[in-house]
Amino acid sequence: MLGWATGSLAEPRNNPQIGMANMRGILPALQKAKPAQLAPNGLRYLSVSLPSALRTTRVVKDLSPDQIAGELFAWLREE
């Protein structure tokens, strides 16, 4: 999972102005970064597949965090 936080809880979610302001600070550093050299056979893809296009949504109330984590783990293992 990947998350992005700007450090202020009072910001509205998905505010494009805040995101662009953050990128103005990040992009110069990314442009200065040197590319990493990989060994000749250092990178291997064991499998590549397209994500499934099927999306199922369930709304279930009164589940414990452990039950939710168990369901997420089982779902990820199916993929």
C-alpha positions as CSV (number, residue, x, y, z in Angstrom):
1,M,0.0,0.0,0.0
2,L,1.1,3.5,-0.7
3,G,0.0,6.7,1.1
4,W,0.8,10.3,0.7
5,A,0.6,12.8,3.6
6,T,1.4,16.5,3.5
7,G,1.6,16.9,7.3
8,S,-1.5,19.1,8.0
9,L,-4.7,17.5,9.1
10,A,-6.8,20.5,8.2
11,E,-6.3,20.1,4.4
12,P,-9.1,18.8,2.3
13,R,-8.4,15.4,0.6
14,N,-7.1,15.4,-2.9
15,N,-6.4,19.1,-3.1
16,P,-4.7,19.7,-6.4
17,Q,-3.1,22.9,-5.4
18,I,-1.3,21.3,-2.4
19,G,-0.2,18.4,-4.6
20,M,1.3,20.7,-7.2
21,A,3.1,22.8,-4.5
22,N,4.6,19.6,-3.2
23,M,5.7,18.4,-6.6
24,R,7.5,21.8,-7.2
25,G,9.7,20.9,-4.3
26,I,10.2,17.2,-5.3
27,L,10.8,17.4,-9.0
28,P,14.1,19.3,-8.9
29,A,15.5,16.6,-6.6
30,L,14.3,13.9,-8.9
31,Q,15.8,15.6,-11.9
32,K,19.2,15.6,-10.1
33,A,19.1,12.0,-9.1
34,K,21.5,9.7,-10.9
35,P,20.2,6.5,-12.5
36,A,20.9,3.3,-10.7
37,Q,23.0,0.7,-12.5
38,L,21.7,-2.9,-12.4
39,A,23.8,-6.0,-12.8
40,P,23.5,-7.6,-16.3
41,N,21.0,-10.2,-14.9
42,G,20.1,-8.4,-11.7
43,L,16.4,-7.9,-12.5
44,R,14.1,-10.7,-13.2
45,Y,10.3,-10.8,-13.5
46,L,8.9,-14.0,-12.2
47,S,5.4,-13.3,-13.5
48,V,3.6,-10.4,-15.1
49,S,-0.2,-10.2,-15.4
50,L,-2.9,-7.6,-15.9
51,P,-5.0,-6.7,-12.9
52,S,-8.4,-8.2,-12.8
53,A,-11.2,-5.9,-14.1
54,L,-13.8,-7.4,-11.8
55,R,-14.6,-5.3,-8.8
56,T,-16.9,-6.5,-6.1
57,T,-17.9,-4.4,-3.1
58,R,-19.4,-5.5,0.1
59,V,-20.7,-3.4,3.0
60,V,-20.5,-5.3,6.3
61,K,-21.0,-3.6,9.6
62,D,-19.6,-4.7,13.0
63,L,-16.5,-6.5,11.9
64,S,-13.4,-6.4,14.2
65,P,-10.1,-5.1,12.8
66,D,-8.7,-8.7,13.0
67,Q,-11.6,-10.0,10.8
68,I,-11.1,-7.2,8.3
69,A,-7.3,-7.9,8.2
70,G,-7.9,-11.6,7.7
71,E,-10.3,-11.0,4.8
72,L,-7.8,-8.6,3.2
73,F,-5.0,-11.1,3.6
74,A,-7.1,-13.9,2.1
75,W,-8.1,-11.7,-0.8
76,L,-4.5,-10.7,-1.5
77,R,-3.4,-14.4,-1.5
78,E,-6.0,-15.2,-4.2
79,E,-4.4,-12.7,-6.6
